[in-house]
Amino acid sequence: MKKTRNKPFRKHTMKITKQYLRTLVETVLAEASIPSEGGTTQLYHFTQESPEGAKEKILLDPKKFGKMGYSKKDLANSAVPRTFFYVNQAEKESFFANKALYTANVPTADIYNLVDDPEGVKAAVRKENYNILDMDQVLKKVSGWQQGAWGTENQGKWIKNPGMADGMYYETPNFAVVVMFRPVEAFLSDEQTS
């Protein structure tokens, strides 16, 4: 009978340098945070108009939420008044091709980062809703928007109370979004996309 010799098992290890680890951490943090430059975040908003017929400046009011066809499906998820913005103009839904692009600059500190969720909003909403993340409740907690109580003069009307922030950053599987809960002035971009 032939003897077999057990060869020692060699683990293949990779040395992780401090520089590699620092770069990895910075990359992860950059991907999970709100894009900001000098304390300001540039937001992108598309309208139904073509760039040729668009106004130079518009006021985007969250009270008009749900009146446009493309926001009706979002209205079914939550009626909290809000205006949608992209943080990257190239990452948008296909129905905004050849539509007027507007930009707005908002203080980054006015936007709650739901990805990092420093105040634990998602955990609080899950705790109140049998471990279900109800985005309607998340939006209400962050924005301060509430509907008037039944039997009052404000019954069914949206009332803006002080909230945690004027806007909220979150990510979908396809793009990052900021929703603003207050009116935002936006300007027609010189760089229109297709």
Disulfide bonds with the S-S distance in Angstrom:
none
